[in-house]
Amino acid sequence: MKRFLFSFAVAFLTFISVAQTQQEMAEVFREAQTPYKYGLVVVPKDEYHMTDCPTVFRMNDRWYMTYVIFDGKGYETWLSESDDLLHWKEVGCLLPFQQDTWDKQQRAGFPALLNWNWNDNPQTLGTEGGCYWMGYFGGENKGYEAQPLSISMAYTDARKFEQQLKEGDPHLAWKTLGKPVLSPQDSTVQWWETGTHYKPLVYRDTARTLGHEYLLYYNAYGRHPETGLGAERIGIALSDDLVHWQRYAGNPVFHHETKGTITGDAQIVLFRPQSDKQKPLYVMFYFRAFDPTRTYKAYNTFSCSYDLVHWEDWQGDDLIYPTAAYDELFSHKTFILKWQGVVYHFFCAVDNDMRRGIAVATSRDFGQSRLHFYHPFRLGNGFTDH
């Protein structure tokens, strides 16, 4: 009887905790809603390219967006600039293809040390050792995200980079560490990441919540050792210098154990800082694909946590999902920010002709973008519908 009462009490307290979390998450949903799809803001230049994976930051009173371009053979990381977050102009390439390196054909980068505070956050980049940093996944094989893919770090002198942007210098290539910092071939690899690695996004946690200054969230593919289920899941790596990383022992920290599903591309936001009366509330904006509970194939949603490790999924409406011709196949790979009272939700839009571009939805109506896909995409070597 005592055991029953104890189990009942635990279940009841869990129910109350989840209910309270969902109440808080309803506030996040109301704050993060972007009902106005402005449309495409960055599109491929021709039928042989695709544009994907936006990350947005502010520097010298201008907005910048990194994104990856697939040319039928592999990924490069490019940069565009904007004055208003709606109209973008290409600036240059940050991670171009290389010769005779471990990452010569795949170089998909994501700026690190973004300010993760939510309210009217200008999304500035932090520095370490006088440099800006960028996590990226890379590989040597040709094709669309051709495996195996591993994670490393790139960097550039902060003052020099800012000056280059001011002067319009297109030669913007960043340096790299020359080897992976996380790989499926590591002796310390965990079961959930033995297949391949994907998007890394690095944050500075001054509170050292997990005992280290830098947190790297990444998604990876692996098979569950007990069920054999293959899926993409999200985990954490930890560092104090951005060069040497160790995996969090409790990985994966967020996942959905459903056959064929993808849980990925986490963006972490400190929605509410800690106070004397409240715990900090962190939000993980992420995308999910091939969810059998949805009629569409991919969408953006979120989860919440008090400690950066234990995450509760939002049970309400999705933030972004297919509604237009340009995103009728996939609406996914989120990057969201709030600026001057307006929320901008950037995402990768894919239509039924497999054309990929960057679109944005907003909390205020700015009308409709005049950009559109110009050419049907021609399938390249090794292309998949990931």
Number of C-alpha atoms within 10 A of each C-alpha: 6 7 8 9 10 11 12 12 12 12 12 12 12 12 12 12 12 14 12 12 19 19 12 14 23 16 10 19 17 10 15 22 19 22 14 17 23 21 25 26 19 26 21 22 13 14 16 17 23 23 25 26 26 25 25 24 19 18 14 10 9 15 20 23 23 25 26 25 24 23 20 20 20 28 33 24 25 23 22 18 22 16 13 9 17 19 14 17 14 15 19 20 21 26 25 18 17 14 9 8 12 17 26 20 24 32 29 32 31 26 25 27 24 25 18 22 18 21 18 13 17 22 22 16 19 17 17 14 9 12 16 21 28 25 26 29 28 32 23 22 19 19 20 21 26 21 16 17 25 29 25 24 27 25 21 19 16 18 11 12 18 14 12 14 19 11 9 12 12 14 13 20 17 18 15 18 11 12 15 21 19 22 22 23 13 12 7 11 14 17 15 26 27 17 20 22 27 24 24 31 25 27 22 22 16 10 9 12 13 14 13 16 17 23 29 24 22 26 27 26 22 21 16 14 10 6 8 10 15 19 23 29 26 26 25 24 21 21 18 15 12 22 12 11 18 16 18 17 11 11 18 21 16 22 21 16 16 14 13 14 21 25 22 28 27 26 23 25 21 20 18 17 12 12 8 5 6 10 13 16 20 23 26 22 22 22 25 22 22 17 18 12 7 11 9 17 19 25 24 24 23 26 22 26 19 18 13 19 19 12 18 18 19 19 12 12 11 14 22 25 23 21 13 14 12 25 26 19 24 27 30 30 29 26 22 22 22 20 14 9 11 17 21 24 25 28 30 24 30 28 19 13 15 20 25 28 28 26 27 26 24 23 18 16 13 12 10 11 15 9 13 15 20 12 14 14 18 16 17 17 14 14 17 12 8 8
